[in-house]
Amino acid sequence: MQGNSYLARGEAKVILNEVNSSDPSVLNRVKYEVDSAYKNRTEFINKEGRSMWRGKTISGVDVQGYLEPKTTVYPIMKIGE
């Protein structure tokens, strides 16, 4: 995948997705999945010194996010596996 021309790092390492729906059951399912991953999380400090967590949803998707309130959680895409 071609990297963002405004960034100097080159190719993307992570692909972010966004869930948009007017159906509350879809959004509730996403919250349930993220909550299940958070309950079984591993905490770590990233290279920028920020506290993060990583976990696996009930459906088997690896996700991670920052340990700050109301943060974005995103799937971890493993390219080339």
Number of C-alpha atoms within 10 A of each C-alpha: 9 7 12 11 9 7 8 8 10 12 12 11 12 12 12 9 9 8 7 8 9 7 8 9 10 13 14 11 11 14 12 14 18 22 16 16 23 20 11 13 17 13 16 14 12 11 7 6 8 11 14 16 20 21 23 22 20 13 9 10 15 17 20 21 19 19 16 11 6 8 9 11 17 19 18 17 14 10 10 4 4
